[in-house]
Amino acid sequence: MTSIFWRGSATSVLIVIATAARGLMPMPEAYCDGEGILGELQCDLARAMTAEDLPGIRRIVGEAYEALGADLALPEVAERFSPVAESESLPAGDIAAIWKRYLVRIEADAYWRNFPKPETLPGPLRGLSDFIIGILSARRAGLDPGDHGLALAREMGEYLLWAQAQGGAGVFGVPDLRGKTGRVPGLVARFLARADAAGVTGRVLKNGWLIDDWGGGDLQFDNGLAGVALLGLHETTGESKYLDSARAAGEWAMSQACVPNWNYNSFSVLLLAELHRVTQESRYLDAAKHKTRIGVLPGLILAGPKAGRWGDPHNARLVYHYILCRGMAALLRTMPGDDPERAGLRDALIVALQTRNTEIIERGVANPDTALEVLSRVLLGLGGDRELVAKSRCGEALDVLDRYISERVRNNQLPVGATPIGLLLELNALRREN
């Protein structure tokens, strides 16, 4: 790991074997090889999270944020904002017209057919999840004549079911991508090299799938998104196999301790909140609230000049900021109105959204995929809360993103992934109805 408090370059996919010499060790040792005071505090935080010691978590975060000094809430990678012209947004129908091109691109990428081995995949399962969620959102917008998109989503869903069964642990694992180029394959290769040296590869790799991150929290990413995608298929088709699969992913998520990389925890919050929304089973709500209480909210600064930001340099990045807001929004959406924790979560979400939305309004667009996805989700799920929408400036920020999308559609581009464009189309359809 790094000496800077839980930077993403160190806590990215499958970093959890600290050194081959020390062997493979579960959390919290996964976060205990940093240097200096920040490294010590990161290790302390991991242990407090494992112990679910909320007062200790808050104290350690306070000490760590003080130690960060000028780096507090400063993104580890400088954000690049693209100014957006003051042009008019395209009519919703013009944006909807490009959906056929998305389907063509998705079908051209039909690598999931014939159940390819994991080592042949172009990337992790989040890619299939993006396609499924986008297709189902566009379908709710009335853009699936002949059920062609649904048929594609079903195919991808079958591959996800197969991959989960191949791993055998309930979790949607990460494929063994050694030999490919890119950031994730490089991280997988380093992880498995250390696992090989420690003689424990058989524990973490099954049938070509990495199914144990040994406490690093990395697997929560794909597990959360794949589970949400299959929940969407269940809601659309009524088929229980998709719900059963999402439940298995949820059970795995509930068994995992929170980790110092806040955004990893939020993927499990998202899945568990959606499981509660669909099933109304209180245990999913309780688990989502608990993970938010332990693994999301303590990192959020609520007062002072940095209010509305997560303080560590990794989660201070806009992309992870919105990912964290996505989990919070999903939880808020499904919480009963009389839940005693609801008001505090709502206030925290408002300040978190308002801080970064203002940047988009004033500076332009950065990370358009994530920003568009999350703002569309907020307005679809919480749009009836007019005070939240106004205070958080979600509508204003979405207008900027809408103009950004429109500019690129005019230039014959497919500007973002399937999920954000599908959700925007769904939101546009809802607005037309109202």
C-alpha positions in Angstrom: 0.0 0.0 0.0 0.9 3.6 0.0 1.9 6.0 2.8 -1.0 8.4 1.8 -4.1 7.4 3.6 -5.9 4.7 1.6 -5.1 6.1 -1.8 -6.8 4.2 -4.6 -3.5 3.3 -6.4 -3.0 0.9 -3.5 -6.5 -0.1 -2.6 -7.7 -0.9 -6.1 -8.8 -4.3 -7.4 -7.4 -7.2 -5.4 -4.5 -5.6 -3.5 -5.0 -7.6 -0.4 -1.8 -9.7 -0.1 0.5 -7.3 1.6 3.7 -9.2 0.9 4.5 -12.8 0.0 6.9 -13.0 2.8 4.2 -12.3 5.4 1.8 -14.7 3.5 -1.8 -14.2 2.8 -3.7 -12.6 5.6 -7.3 -11.6 6.0 -8.6 -8.1 6.9 -7.5 -6.0 8.7 -3.9 -6.8 7.8 -4.8 -6.1 4.2 -4.7 -2.4 5.0 -1.7 -2.6 7.4 1.4 -2.2 5.3 1.4 1.6 4.9 4.1 3.8 6.2 4.2 6.7 8.7 1.3 8.1 10.7 -1.2 7.8 7.9 -0.3 4.1 7.4 -0.7 3.4 11.0 -4.1 5.2 11.1 -5.2 3.3 8.0 -4.4 0.0 9.8 -6.2 1.2 13.0 -9.2 2.1 10.9 -9.4 -1.3 9.3 -9.3 -2.9 12.7 -12.0 -0.6 14.1 -14.2 -1.5 11.1 -13.7 -5.2 11.6 -14.7 -4.7 15.2 -17.6 -2.5 14.1 -16.4 0.1 16.6 -18.2 3.2 15.4 -16.8 5.7 18.0 -13.3 4.3 17.2 -13.9 4.7 13.5 -14.9 8.3 13.9 -12.0 9.1 16.1 -9.4 7.6 13.8 -10.9 9.3 10.7 -10.7 12.6 12.5 -7.0 12.0 13.3 -6.3 10.9 9.8 -8.0 13.8 8.2 -6.1 16.2 10.5 -2.9 14.4 9.5 -3.7 14.8 5.8 -3.4 18.6 6.2 -3.5 20.3 2.8 -4.2 17.0 1.1 -7.6 16.8 2.9 -10.3 16.2 0.3 -7.8 16.9 -2.5 -8.3 14.3 -5.3 -5.3 12.1 -5.9 -5.8 12.7 -9.6 -6.7 16.2 -10.8 -10.2 16.4 -12.2 -10.6 17.4 -15.8 -13.8 19.4 -16.4 -15.1 19.8 -19.9 -16.9 23.2 -20.5 -20.3 22.8 -21.9 -21.7 25.2 -24.5 -24.8 27.2 -23.7 -26.6 25.3 -26.5 -30.1 23.9 -26.2 -30.6 20.3 -25.2 -31.8 17.9 -27.9 -35.5 16.9 -27.7 -35.8 13.7 -25.7 -36.9 11.9 -28.9 -33.6 12.7 -30.6 -31.6 11.2 -27.8 -33.9 8.2 -27.8 -33.2 7.7 -31.5 -29.6 6.8 -30.7 -30.6 3.8 -28.5 -30.7 1.5 -31.6 -27.0 2.3 -32.0 -26.4 1.3 -28.4 -28.1 -2.1 -29.0 -26.0 -2.6 -32.2 -22.9 -2.0 -30.2 -24.0 -4.3 -27.4 -24.8 -7.1 -29.7 -21.6 -6.6 -31.6 -19.8 -7.2 -28.2 -21.7 -10.5 -27.6 -18.7 -12.2 -26.1 -20.9 -13.8 -23.4 -22.5 -16.2 -25.8 -21.4 -19.8 -25.6 -20.3 -19.2 -22.0 -16.6 -18.3 -22.6 -14.0 -19.1 -20.0 -13.2 -16.2 -17.7 -9.6 -15.8 -18.9 -11.0 -15.0 -22.4 -13.2 -12.1 -21.2 -12.4 -8.6 -22.2 -12.9 -7.3 -18.7 -14.7 -7.8 -15.4 -18.5 -8.6 -15.1 -19.3 -4.9 -14.5 -19.4 -4.6 -18.3 -22.3 -7.0 -18.6 -24.1 -5.4 -15.7 -23.8 -2.0 -17.4 -25.5 -3.5 -20.6 -28.3 -5.2 -18.6 -29.2 -2.2 -16.5 -29.1 0.1 -19.5 -31.3 -2.2 -21.6 -33.9 -2.6 -18.8 -34.0 1.2 -18.2 -34.5 1.9 -21.9 -37.2 -0.8 -21.9 -39.1 1.1 -19.2 -38.8 4.1 -21.4 -40.7 2.2 -24.1 -37.7 1.6 -26.3 -37.7 -2.2 -26.7 -39.9 -3.1 -29.6 -40.2 -6.8 -30.1 -38.4 -7.4 -26.8 -35.1 -7.6 -28.7 -33.2 -5.8 -25.8 -34.8 -8.0 -23.2 -33.6 -11.1 -25.1 -30.1 -9.7 -25.1 -30.4 -8.9 -21.3 -31.6 -12.5 -20.6 -28.5 -13.9 -22.5 -26.2 -11.8 -20.4 -28.1 -12.7 -17.2 -27.6 -16.4 -18.0 -23.9 -15.8 -18.2 -23.9 -14.0 -14.9 -25.7 -16.9 -13.3 -23.2 -19.3 -14.8 -20.2 -17.2 -13.6 -21.6 -17.1 -10.1 -22.1 -20.8 -10.0 -18.6 -21.4 -11.3 -17.2 -19.4 -8.5 -19.3 -21.4 -6.0 -19.2 -18.8 -3.2 -22.3 -16.7 -4.0 -20.1 -13.7 -5.0 -19.7 -12.5 -8.5 -16.0 -12.9 -8.9 -13.4 -11.2 -11.0 -12.1 -13.2 -14.0 -8.5 -14.3 -14.2 -7.3 -11.7 -16.7 -3.6 -12.4 -16.6 -2.0 -11.8 -20.0 -4.3 -9.0 -21.0 -3.3 -5.3 -21.0 -4.9 -2.7 -18.8 -5.2 -1.6 -15.2 -7.5 -4.4 -13.9 -5.6 -7.2 -15.6 -2.3 -5.8 -14.2 -3.8 -5.7 -10.7 -5.1 -9.3 -11.0 -1.7 -10.5 -12.2 0.1 -8.9 -9.3 -2.4 -10.3 -6.8 -2.2 -13.9 -8.2 1.6 -13.7 -8.4 1.7 -13.0 -4.7 -1.0 -15.7 -4.1 1.2 -18.2 -6.0 4.2 -17.3 -4.0 2.3 -17.8 -0.8 0.9 -21.1 -2.0 -2.7 -20.1 -1.5 -4.0 -19.7 -5.1 -6.4 -22.5 -4.6 -8.2 -20.5 -1.9 -8.8 -17.4 -3.9 -9.2 -18.7 -7.5 -11.8 -21.2 -8.6 -12.5 -22.2 -12.2 -10.8 -19.1 -13.3 -12.7 -16.8 -11.0 -11.3 -14.8 -8.1 -13.8 -15.3 -5.3 -11.9 -14.1 -2.2 -10.3 -10.7 -1.9 -9.1 -11.5 1.6 -10.6 -8.4 3.2 -9.6 -5.8 0.7 -13.2 -5.2 -0.3 -12.4 -5.2 -4.0 -15.0 -7.8 -5.0 -17.8 -5.7 -3.7 -17.6 -3.7 -6.9 -18.7 -6.3 -9.4 -20.7 -8.2 -6.9 -22.9 -5.2 -6.2 -23.5 -4.2 -9.8 -24.2 -7.8 -11.0 -26.6 -8.3 -8.2 -28.5 -5.1 -9.1 -28.6 -6.1 -12.8 -30.1 -9.5 -11.9 -32.6 -7.9 -9.6 -33.7 -5.8 -12.6 -34.2 -8.9 -14.6 -36.3 -10.4 -11.9 -38.5 -7.3 -11.7 -38.9 -7.4 -15.5 -39.5 -11.1 -16.0 -40.8 -12.3 -12.6 -38.3 -15.2 -12.8 -37.2 -16.4 -9.4 -33.7 -17.6 -10.5 -32.6 -14.0 -10.9 -33.8 -13.0 -7.4 -32.2 -16.1 -6.0 -28.9 -15.1 -7.5 -29.1 -11.6 -6.3 -29.9 -12.9 -2.8 -26.8 -15.1 -2.9 -24.7 -12.0 -3.8 -26.4 -10.1 -1.0 -25.6 -12.8 1.5 -22.0 -12.6 0.5 -22.1 -8.9 0.8 -23.6 -9.1 4.3 -20.8 -11.4 5.4 -18.0 -8.9 4.5 -16.6 -6.4 6.9 -16.5 -2.8 5.9 -13.1 -1.6 4.6 -11.3 1.8 4.7 -11.9 2.4 1.0 -15.4 3.9 1.5 -16.6 3.5 -2.1 -16.2 -0.3 -2.0 -18.7 -0.5 0.9 -21.2 1.6 -1.1 -21.5 -1.1 -3.8 -22.8 -3.5 -1.1 -25.1 -0.7 0.2 -26.5 -0.3 -3.2 -27.2 -4.0 -3.6 -28.7 -4.5 -0.2 -30.9 -1.4 -0.5 -32.2 -2.7 -3.8 -32.8 -6.1 -2.3 -34.9 -4.4 0.4 -36.8 -2.3 -2.1 -37.7 -5.5 -4.1 -38.3 -7.9 -1.3 -39.2 -5.6 1.6 -37.3 -7.9 3.9 -36.0 -5.9 6.8 -32.7 -7.8 7.1 -31.5 -6.2 3.9 -32.5 -2.8 5.1 -30.7 -3.3 8.4 -27.6 -4.5 6.7 -27.5 -1.6 4.2 -28.0 0.9 7.1 -25.3 -0.8 9.1 -22.8 -0.7 6.3 -23.6 3.0 5.6 -23.2 3.8 9.3 -19.9 2.0 9.5 -18.4 2.2 6.0 -19.7 5.3 4.2 -20.9 8.2 6.4 -17.8 8.4 8.8 -15.6 9.5 5.9 -17.9 12.3 4.8 -17.0 15.8 6.0 -20.2 17.6 7.1 -18.9 21.0 8.3 -16.3 23.6 7.3 -14.9 24.6 4.0 -14.6 21.0 2.8 -18.1 20.1 3.8 -19.8 17.6 1.4 -16.6 15.7 0.5 -15.0 12.5 1.5 -11.7 13.5 3.0 -9.2 10.9 1.7 -7.5 11.6 -1.6 -9.0 8.5 -3.3 -12.6 9.0 -2.5 -12.3 12.7 -3.0 -12.3 12.0 -6.7 -15.5 12.9 -8.4 -16.2 9.4 -9.8 -16.0 7.8 -6.4 -17.9 10.6 -4.8 -20.9 10.0 -7.0 -20.6 6.2 -6.5 -20.9 6.9 -2.7 -23.9 9.1 -3.3 -25.5 6.4 -5.4 -25.5 4.0 -2.5 -26.8 6.6 -0.1 -29.6 7.6 -2.5 -30.6 3.9 -3.0 -30.8 3.5 0.8 -32.7 6.7 1.3 -35.2 5.7 -1.4 -36.1 2.5 0.4 -36.1 3.7 4.0 -39.5 4.1 5.7 -40.5 7.7 6.3 -40.5 7.2 10.0 -37.0 5.6 10.2 -35.1 7.6 12.9 -31.9 7.5 10.7 -33.6 8.8 7.6 -33.3 12.5 8.3 -29.6 12.4 9.0 -28.9 10.3 5.8 -31.0 12.7 3.8 -29.1 15.8 5.1 -25.8 14.1 4.4 -26.8 13.1 0.8 -28.0 16.7 0.1 -24.7 18.3 1.2 -22.7 15.6 -0.7 -24.6 16.1 -3.9 -24.7 19.8 -3.7 -20.9 20.1 -3.4 -20.1 18.2 -6.6 -23.2 19.3 -8.5 -22.1 22.9 -8.0 -18.8 22.0 -9.6 -20.5 20.6 -12.7 -22.7 23.7 -12.9 -19.8 26.1 -12.6 -16.9 24.2 -14.2 -18.4 21.7 -16.7 -18.5 17.9 -16.9 -16.1 15.4 -15.5 -16.7 11.6 -15.3 -20.0 12.0 -17.3 -20.9 8.3 -17.1 -21.0 8.2 -13.3 -22.4 11.6 -12.8 -25.2 11.1 -15.3 -26.0 7.7 -13.9 -26.3 8.9 -10.3 -28.2 12.1 -11.0 -30.7 10.2 -13.1 -31.1 7.6 -10.3 -31.6 10.3 -7.8 -34.3 12.1 -9.8 -36.0 8.8 -10.7 -36.0 7.5 -7.1 -36.2 10.7 -5.1 -37.6 13.2 -7.5 -40.7 13.6 -5.5 -38.6 15.2 -2.7 -38.6 18.7 -4.2 -36.6 20.2 -1.4 -33.8 17.6 -1.8 -33.7 18.1 -5.5 -33.5 21.9 -5.1 -31.0 22.0 -2.3 -28.7 19.4 -3.9 -29.0 21.2 -7.3 -29.5 17.9 -9.0 -31.8 19.3 -11.7 -29.3 22.1 -12.6 -26.4 19.7 -12.8 -28.4 17.2 -14.9 -29.3 20.1 -17.3 -25.5 20.6 -17.9 -25.0 16.9 -18.5 -28.0 16.8 -20.8 -26.4 19.6 -22.9 -23.1 17.6 -22.8 -24.9 14.5 -24.1 -26.7 16.6 -26.7 -23.5 18.1 -28.1 -22.0 14.7 -28.6 -25.1 13.1 -30.1 -25.2 16.0 -32.6 -21.6 14.9 -33.5 -22.8 11.3 -34.1 -21.1 10.0 -30.9 -22.2 7.5 -28.3 -21.1 9.7 -25.4 -21.6 7.5 -22.3 -22.2 3.8 -21.4 -25.5 1.9 -21.6 -26.5 2.4 -18.0 -26.4 6.2 -17.9 -28.0 6.7 -21.2 -30.7 4.1 -20.4 -31.5 5.8 -17.1 -31.6 9.3 -18.8 -34.1 7.9 -21.3 -36.2 6.4 -18.5 -36.1 9.8 -16.7 -37.1 11.6 -19.9 -40.1 9.2 -20.3 -41.2 9.8 -16.8 -41.0 13.5 -17.3 -43.2 13.3 -20.4 -45.8 11.3 -18.4 -45.9 13.9 -15.7 
